[in-house]
Amino acid sequence: MQSRHPPSGLSVIKRFQPPQWLADRSLRDYNAESTLFTRRAVVTLFIVGLGTFLLFYRLYQLQICQHQRYQTRSKGNCIKLLPTAASRGLIYDRNGVLLAGNLIDYQLVLHLDRTVAIDSLLQQLAPIAELTVAEITQFKKNYPRHCRLMPMVLKKNLSEKQMARFAIHQHRFPSVEINGHQRRHYPYGAALSHVLGYLAKINDQEQQHLRSTGQNHLYTVTPEIGKLGIERYYELLLRGKPGYESVEINRRGQIVRRLSQQPSQAGANLTLTIDINLQCHIEKLMRGQRGAVVAVDPRDGSVLALVSSPSYDPNQFVSGMTPDTYQQLLDNPDRPLINRATQGVYPPASTVKPFISIAALAEGVVTQESRHFDPGWWQLPGSQKRYWNCKRQRYGMINLTRSLEASSDTFFYQVAYDLGIDRLAEWMRLFGYGKPSGIDLGEELAGLMPTREWKMQRYQQPWYQGDTIPVGIGQGYWTATPMQMTKALVTLVNNGETKRPHLLYQQSAEKPCSSAPEAIQLHNPNFWKLAKEGMYGGAHRPHGTARRAFMNAPYKVGIKSGTAQLFNLKDEFYRPEKLAKQLHDHAQLIAFAPYHQPTIALTIILENAGSGSRWAAPLARQIFDYVLGPCKPPSPLLAARKARTHSQNL
């Protein structure tokens, strides 16, 4: 029988079980936790200390080690250099007459650093300044990429009325003002366009070239560059060197004060060999006629006149022409933009006969006593092909001198056949054919002096004997520019001494321009005299082709006319009345005067005019009369020169 008494206190205690969290707490390792905390604290302190060290090290670098560098950059944030334009050099003729100068063009400019509401300002300014829609559109187009420190042009070529109207309202527009700007001006307009060229804005291709050569900074103020002629060839001398102005600006880009200034250097003044009176006289004679005239002084190769007709007014490019106007120049069938004196290539025709005669004499193909029967035609040996004289004229027995006087083609057909193309081309290259003349104009073509190698490369065909025959009278594949013909003539006048044609006479106060002479050596100097005697007879003897034009002339000249055929007549006669104008022959001529002491050498090309003796010779007579005649004009603009010299002395 079991007892009903409750269990004792001891047994109750033994049966009691503590909670799990209390049991786990009794098992914690405080030492381990302390060690872990210490490690974490050390790592944290190390990271904080390392960061602090790096921060102070960087501050040391910036403020002490690189102090000078960042101080300079800091100043650059508040100090800017503003470029100032340089005056472009002037161009004079040989007598001191101004050919290219600078005019003051007044412009309306906007200072962007003082302007906030552009659209509102333009709206208020448009009726006052007479801003056109095109001008506003152009302004907004250039506005995003324009430097805020440089004034931006709103309107060019302000009239006196426009300037007066704006002056009344100027107090309403503190950020707008009128500035003077130099604009290129050519007083003689179209008479000198192919000599001087013109000044115009830099295009993308030119801008890329300037960047590649490191010269773009020279055009930040005046973004205009010489495009053609002297303006382009001597751009480095004419453009000058821009200056700069140091200014301090605030954080808004506004100018606070001006610190210093470096003045600009004006470009060099150039004196050309051109005689402007002679240039204008020839230009007037050439009006209405396509062609070119080159006049040089054979004593030194200086160009007295260079006329290409028709021409254009270079002032249009300076002021800016509309696209339609420029397209009309491009589409003009007379091609006024081409400088025919250096870029026009023509068959030199009979004007080359004096030079071929020198080659024939030097090679022993002909002599002074050589005679040749001229029946009016010449036949290629072994062929039925006949080559005719001009107008099928017959001269009978002739020698070298008379063949030059009468311009016998058959005589020179035989000479070309005996010389062969190899010797013929070699000698003509000595006279300057087939290569640039070296004149100081960038626009020049080399023409073509044909050779065996050229024909094989161009047509993949060998050179035939029949190809040489027309070359003997300046036809066939042979082409040349009037400037090359002039250089060859000067070489003949100087008995083989070559003179490089040039336009620059004097740069500022430096010595006159000259070139190192070259020479063609002949074993018999009398050969030069024979060739020039033939040219003398061309103007003053009964059989001379130009005798009518120079009848009763008060001076003596040497002349050789030529007529360049533009297509093969085969066996037909030349009848210009049945041909289109553009198929008519070119009239050509080379001449020098006075005969014994030449001071002027002349080359004339008249496109589609006809016979050289009929049309080019009278023109040469008019030019020689102007220069050498008894009524020779006085030195050009002598009074103006004296007045200008007097004012400079004052």
VOFI-710916 format. One record per residue (C-alpha): residue in one letter; x, y, z. Coordinates in steps of 0.2 Angstrom, whole numbers, padded with zeros to 4 digits, always signed. Layout:
N
AXYZ/...
END
This chain:
650
M+0000+0000+0000/Q+0008+0016-0006/S+0009+0032+0005/R-0002+0047+0000/H+0011+0060+0007/P+0018+0073-0005/P+0036+0071-0011/S+0050+0080-0001/G+0058+0096-0006/L+0074+0088-0012/S+0065+0078-0024/V+0056+0093-0031/I+0072+0102-0034/K+0080+0088-0044/R+0066+0087-0056/F+0067+0106-0060/Q+0074+0109-0078/P+0080+0128-0082/P+0076+0137-0099/Q+0086+0134-0114/W+0092+0152-0116/L+0098+0152-0098/A+0107+0136-0101/D+0116+0143-0117/R+0121+0159-0108/S+0130+0149-0095/L+0140+0141-0109/R+0147+0159-0118/D+0166+0162-0120/Y+0169+0180-0115/N+0187+0179-0119/A+0184+0174-0137/E+0172+0188-0139/S+0184+0201-0131/T+0198+0195-0143/L+0187+0197-0158/F+0181+0214-0153/T+0199+0219-0151/R+0204+0213-0168/R+0190+0222-0176/A+0194+0238-0168/V+0212+0237-0173/V+0207+0234-0191/T+0195+0249-0191/L+0208+0260-0184/F+0220+0255-0197/I+0208+0258-0211/V+0204+0275-0204/G+0222+0279-0201/L+0227+0274-0218/G+0213+0285-0226/T+0218+0299-0215/F+0237+0297-0221/L+0232+0296-0239/L+0221+0312-0238/F+0235+0322-0230/Y+0247+0315-0242/R+0236+0320-0257/L+0234+0337-0249/Y+0253+0339-0248/Q+0255+0334-0266/L+0242+0347-0272/Q+0246+0361-0261/I+0265+0360-0260/C+0272+0348-0273/Q+0261+0354-0287/H+0257+0372-0281/Q+0264+0381-0296/R+0255+0370-0309/Y+0238+0373-0301/Q+0241+0391-0297/T+0244+0394-0316/R+0228+0384-0321/S+0218+0394-0308/K+0224+0410-0316/G+0219+0404-0333/N+0201+0403-0327/C+0201+0421-0324/I+0214+0428-0337/K+0211+0426-0356/L+0220+0431-0371/L+0210+0440-0385/P+0218+0441-0402/T+0218+0457-0412/A+0218+0458-0431/A+0234+0463-0441/S+0233+0474-0456/R+0236+0465-0472/G+0250+0471-0483/L+0247+0483-0498/I+0252+0479-0516/Y+0259+0491-0528/D+0264+0491-0546/R+0282+0495-0552/N+0278+0514-0552/G+0271+0514-0534/V+0252+0514-0539/L+0241+0505-0527/L+0234+0489-0534/A+0227+0481-0518/G+0223+0491-0502/N+0212+0490-0487/L+0196+0500-0484/I+0187+0502-0467/D+0171+0493-0466/Y+0159+0497-0452/Q+0150+0483-0444/L+0137+0481-0431/V+0144+0469-0417/L+0136+0460-0402/H+0146+0457-0386/L+0139+0440-0380/D+0147+0442-0363/R+0135+0456-0359/T+0120+0449-0367/V+0107+0437-0359/A+0091+0437-0370/I+0097+0436-0387/D+0080+0433-0396/S+0072+0448-0387/L+0087+0459-0392/L+0087+0454-0410/Q+0068+0457-0411/Q+0071+0475-0405/L+0086+0479-0415/A+0080+0472-0432/P+0070+0487-0437/I+0083+0500-0431/A+0098+0492-0439/E+0088+0485-0454/L+0093+0467-0450/T+0087+0455-0464/V+0080+0438-0461/A+0096+0431-0470/E+0107+0440-0458/I+0097+0435-0442/T+0097+0417-0448/Q+0116+0417-0452/F+0119+0425-0434/K+0109+0411-0426/K+0118+0398-0436/N+0135+0404-0430/Y+0130+0408-0412/P+0132+0391-0403/R+0150+0389-0409/H+0156+0407-0406/C+0168+0412-0392/R+0158+0422-0380/L+0173+0433-0377/M+0174+0439-0395/P+0161+0451-0402/M+0150+0443-0415/V+0145+0452-0431/L+0127+0456-0434/K+0128+0466-0449/K+0142+0471-0462/N+0144+0486-0473/L+0134+0499-0463/S+0128+0514-0472/E+0130+0532-0465/K+0111+0532-0463/Q+0111+0515-0453/M+0125+0521-0442/A+0116+0537-0438/R+0099+0528-0434/F+0108+0516-0422/A+0118+0530-0414/I+0101+0538-0408/H+0095+0521-0400/Q+0112+0515-0394/H+0108+0518-0376/R+0095+0505-0377/F+0108+0492-0382/P+0123+0492-0371/S+0130+0476-0378/V+0129+0482-0396/E+0142+0493-0404/I+0149+0499-0421/N+0167+0493-0425/G+0178+0497-0439/H+0185+0482-0449/Q+0197+0482-0463/R+0191+0475-0480/R+0202+0471-0495/H+0199+0482-0510/Y+0205+0481-0528/P+0204+0498-0536/Y+0207+0491-0554/G+0194+0477-0553/A+0193+0465-0567/A+0209+0472-0575/L+0220+0463-0562/S+0210+0449-0556/H+0220+0435-0563/V+0236+0443-0557/L+0231+0448-0539/G+0218+0435-0536/Y+0206+0439-0521/L+0204+0437-0502/A+0189+0427-0496/K+0183+0416-0481/I+0193+0401-0477/N+0184+0385-0482/D+0184+0368-0473/Q+0198+0361-0484/E+0209+0376-0480/Q+0205+0376-0462/Q+0210+0358-0461/H+0227+0362-0469/L+0230+0376-0457/R+0226+0365-0442/S+0238+0352-0449/T+0252+0365-0451/G+0249+0373-0434/Q+0244+0390-0442/N+0225+0391-0438/H+0228+0403-0423/L+0234+0416-0436/Y+0216+0417-0443/T+0206+0418-0427/V+0201+0436-0429/T+0201+0438-0448/P+0196+0422-0455/E+0200+0427-0473/I+0214+0420-0484/G+0221+0423-0501/K+0213+0412-0514/L+0222+0415-0530/G+0236+0424-0538/I+0248+0435-0528/E+0236+0435-0513/R+0238+0416-0512/Y+0256+0414-0517/Y+0263+0427-0505/E+0250+0424-0491/L+0263+0421-0478/L+0271+0439-0482/L+0254+0448-0484/R+0244+0442-0469/G+0255+0449-0455/K+0255+0443-0437/P+0240+0445-0425/G+0242+0453-0408/Y+0233+0449-0392/E+0225+0458-0377/S+0226+0450-0359/V+0209+0453-0350/E+0202+0447-0333/I+0185+0439-0333/N+0173+0434-0320/R+0164+0417-0317/R+0150+0423-0330/G+0163+0426-0343/Q+0162+0444-0343/I+0177+0455-0345/V+0182+0464-0328/R+0197+0473-0333/R+0211+0474-0346/L+0228+0469-0340/S+0241+0470-0355/Q+0242+0472-0374/Q+0253+0465-0387/P+0251+0475-0404/S+0249+0466-0420/Q+0262+0467-0434/A+0256+0472-0451/G+0259+0462-0466/A+0273+0466-0479/N+0270+0478-0493/L+0274+0470-0510/T+0279+0479-0526/L+0275+0470-0542/T+0283+0471-0559/I+0267+0475-0567/D+0265+0492-0576/I+0246+0496-0572/N+0245+0508-0587/L+0251+0495-0599/Q+0240+0482-0591/C+0224+0493-0592/H+0228+0497-0610/I+0230+0479-0615/E+0214+0474-0605/K+0204+0487-0615/L+0210+0481-0632/M+0206+0463-0627/R+0188+0467-0622/G+0175+0456-0631/Q+0189+0444-0636/R+0194+0427-0627/G+0212+0425-0625/A+0228+0430-0616/V+0242+0443-0618/V+0259+0442-0608/A+0272+0456-0609/V+0288+0454-0600/D+0305+0463-0599/P+0317+0451-0607/R+0332+0458-0598/D+0326+0451-0582/G+0310+0441-0585/S+0299+0454-0575/V+0281+0453-0581/L+0275+0470-0587/A+0257+0465-0591/L+0247+0448-0589/V+0230+0449-0596/S+0217+0435-0597/S+0201+0439-0606/P+0187+0438-0601/S+0189+0442-0582/Y+0179+0445-0566/D+0178+0458-0552/P+0188+0451-0537/N+0179+0464-0526/Q+0163+0453-0527/F+0172+0439-0518/V+0178+0450-0504/S+0161+0457-0501/G+0153+0440-0503/M+0142+0435-0518/T+0126+0425-0518/P+0127+0407-0524/D+0117+0411-0540/T+0130+0424-0545/Y+0144+0412-0542/Q+0135+0399-0552/Q+0134+0411-0566/L+0153+0413-0566/L+0155+0394-0566/D+0142+0391-0580/N+0149+0405-0591/P+0155+0397-0607/D+0169+0410-0609/R+0176+0403-0592/P+0181+0420-0584/L+0188+0411-0569/I+0202+0403-0579/N+0219+0412-0580/R+0222+0409-0599/A+0240+0415-0597/T+0245+0401-0586/Q+0231+0388-0587/G+0226+0389-0605/V+0234+0376-0615/Y+0235+0378-0634/P+0244+0371-0649/P+0259+0383-0650/A+0258+0382-0669/S+0271+0391-0680/T+0277+0401-0665/V+0289+0387-0661/K+0298+0387-0678/P+0312+0399-0672/F+0316+0387-0657/I+0315+0372-0669/S+0327+0380-0681/I+0340+0382-0666/A+0338+0364-0663/A+0341+0359-0681/L+0356+0371-0683/A+0364+0364-0667/E+0361+0346-0672/G+0367+0349-0690/V+0351+0345-0698/V+0351+0361-0707/T+0365+0375-0710/Q+0364+0393-0715/E+0367+0388-0733/S+0354+0374-0733/R+0340+0375-0747/H+0324+0367-0748/F+0311+0366-0762/D+0294+0370-0756/P+0280+0365-0768/G+0266+0368-0755/W+0266+0351-0748/W+0278+0338-0740/Q+0275+0319-0742/L+0281+0306-0729/P+0293+0294-0736/G+0285+0277-0739/S+0268+0284-0738/Q+0255+0293-0748/K+0251+0305-0734/R+0254+0323-0739/Y+0256+0337-0727/W+0251+0354-0734/N+0256+0372-0731/C+0244+0384-0724/K+0232+0389-0738/R+0243+0377-0749/Q+0255+0391-0753/R+0271+0387-0763/Y+0287+0396-0759/G+0299+0387-0771/M+0317+0387-0766/I+0319+0393-0748/N+0332+0393-0734/L+0331+0394-0715/T+0329+0413-0714/R+0316+0414-0727/S+0306+0399-0721/L+0304+0409-0704/E+0299+0425-0713/A+0286+0416-0724/S+0282+0403-0711/S+0284+0388-0723/D+0277+0372-0715/T+0285+0361-0728/F+0302+0366-0723/F+0299+0362-0705/Y+0290+0346-0709/Q+0307+0340-0716/V+0316+0347-0701/A+0305+0338-0689/Y+0307+0322-0699/D+0326+0323-0699/L+0327+0328-0680/G+0315+0314-0674/I+0304+0316-0659/D+0318+0311-0646/R+0330+0326-0651/L+0315+0337-0654/A+0307+0335-0637/E+0324+0336-0628/W+0328+0353-0636/M+0311+0360-0633/R+0311+0356-0615/L+0327+0366-0614/F+0317+0381-0620/G+0304+0377-0606/Y+0290+0368-0615/G+0282+0353-0606/K+0285+0360-0588/P+0279+0375-0578/S+0288+0391-0581/G+0291+0394-0563/I+0281+0411-0562/D+0276+0416-0544/L+0258+0411-0547/G+0251+0395-0540/E+0239+0392-0554/E+0250+0386-0568/L+0249+0370-0580/A+0264+0362-0587/G+0257+0359-0605/L+0263+0344-0615/M+0279+0341-0624/P+0275+0323-0632/T+0287+0309-0631/R+0288+0291-0635/E+0286+0286-0617/W+0271+0298-0615/K+0261+0291-0630/M+0264+0273-0624/Q+0258+0277-0606/R+0243+0287-0612/Y+0237+0277-0627/Q+0247+0261-0626/Q+0253+0264-0644/P+0271+0266-0651/W+0276+0282-0658/Y+0275+0283-0677/Q+0285+0294-0689/G+0269+0302-0694/D+0266+0308-0676/T+0282+0318-0677/I+0278+0328-0693/P+0264+0340-0686/V+0275+0342-0670/G+0287+0351-0682/I+0275+0365-0684/G+0268+0366-0666/Q+0253+0355-0669/G+0249+0337-0665/Y+0250+0332-0647/W+0260+0347-0642/T+0251+0360-0631/A+0258+0375-0621/T+0253+0390-0611/P+0256+0408-0616/M+0268+0409-0601/Q+0279+0395-0608/M+0279+0403-0625/T+0285+0419-0617/K+0299+0410-0607/A+0305+0402-0623/L+0305+0419-0632/V+0315+0427-0618/T+0328+0413-0619/L+0329+0416-0638/V+0331+0435-0636/N+0345+0432-0623/N+0354+0420-0634/G+0351+0405-0623/E+0351+0413-0606/T+0335+0408-0597/K+0325+0421-0586/R+0312+0415-0574/P+0296+0425-0577/H+0291+0434-0560/L+0279+0446-0554/L+0287+0451-0537/Y+0299+0466-0540/Q+0302+0471-0522/Q+0296+0467-0505/S+0295+0482-0493/A+0313+0489-0493/E+0322+0473-0498/K+0332+0471-0514/P+0323+0468-0530/C+0318+0450-0534/S+0330+0440-0546/S+0333+0422-0551/A+0348+0412-0555/P+0350+0411-0574/E+0352+0395-0584/A+0359+0394-0601/I+0358+0384-0617/Q+0375+0382-0624/L+0378+0382-0642/H+0395+0378-0651/N+0391+0392-0663/P+0383+0408-0656/N+0378+0414-0673/F+0364+0402-0673/W+0354+0413-0662/K+0356+0428-0674/L+0350+0417-0688/A+0334+0413-0679/K+0331+0431-0674/E+0335+0437-0692/G+0320+0426-0698/M+0309+0434-0685/Y+0315+0451-0691/G+0310+0447-0709/G+0293+0442-0703/A+0289+0460-0699/H+0300+0470-0711/R+0303+0460-0727/P+0292+0457-0742/H+0288+0439-0738/G+0285+0442-0719/T+0269+0436-0713/A+0266+0452-0702/R+0274+0465-0714/R+0257+0474-0716/A+0254+0476-0697/F+0272+0484-0695/M+0273+0494-0711/N+0280+0511-0707/A+0283+0507-0689/P+0296+0519-0681/Y+0305+0505-0672/K+0311+0487-0678/V+0304+0471-0671/G+0306+0452-0672/I+0290+0443-0674/K+0283+0426-0677/S+0265+0423-0680/G+0255+0407-0679/T+0238+0399-0683/A+0233+0384-0672/Q+0221+0372-0680/L+0209+0364-0668/F+0205+0349-0679/N+0211+0339-0693/L+0206+0346-0710/K+0213+0330-0719/D+0213+0335-0738/E+0200+0349-0736/F+0202+0368-0737/Y+0199+0378-0721/R+0183+0387-0723/P+0178+0396-0707/E+0162+0402-0713/K+0156+0384-0713/L+0162+0380-0696/A+0155+0385-0679/K+0164+0399-0670/Q+0172+0387-0657/L+0180+0377-0671/H+0189+0392-0679/D+0208+0393-0678/H+0217+0402-0664/A+0227+0417-0668/Q+0245+0417-0660/L+0260+0428-0660/I+0277+0430-0651/A+0287+0446-0654/F+0300+0457-0646/A+0306+0475-0648/P+0316+0485-0651/Y+0325+0473-0662/H+0343+0477-0657/Q+0340+0481-0638/P+0324+0472-0633/T+0315+0480-0618/I+0298+0471-0621/A+0294+0453-0626/L+0276+0449-0631/T+0265+0434-0632/I+0247+0434-0639/I+0233+0421-0640/L+0217+0425-0647/E+0205+0411-0646/N+0195+0406-0662/A+0200+0423-0670/G+0208+0415-0686/S+0225+0419-0694/G+0239+0425-0682/S+0246+0437-0695/R+0229+0445-0698/W+0222+0447-0681/A+0236+0445-0668/A+0249+0455-0677/P+0239+0472-0677/L+0236+0470-0659/A+0254+0468-0656/R+0257+0484-0666/Q+0245+0493-0655/I+0254+0487-0639/F+0271+0491-0646/D+0265+0508-0652/Y+0259+0512-0634/V+0276+0507-0626/L+0289+0512-0639/G+0280+0524-0651/P+0283+0543-0652/C+0268+0547-0642/K+0273+0535-0627/P+0263+0540-0612/P+0272+0547-0597/S+0275+0537-0581/P+0258+0531-0574/L+0250+0542-0561/L+0265+0552-0559/A+0256+0566-0551/A+0248+0554-0538/R+0265+0547-0534/K+0273+0563-0531/A+0258+0568-0520/R+0259+0552-0510/T+0278+0553-0508/H+0276+0571-0502/S+0263+0566-0489/Q+0274+0552-0483/N+0289+0564-0481/L+0278+0576-0471/
END
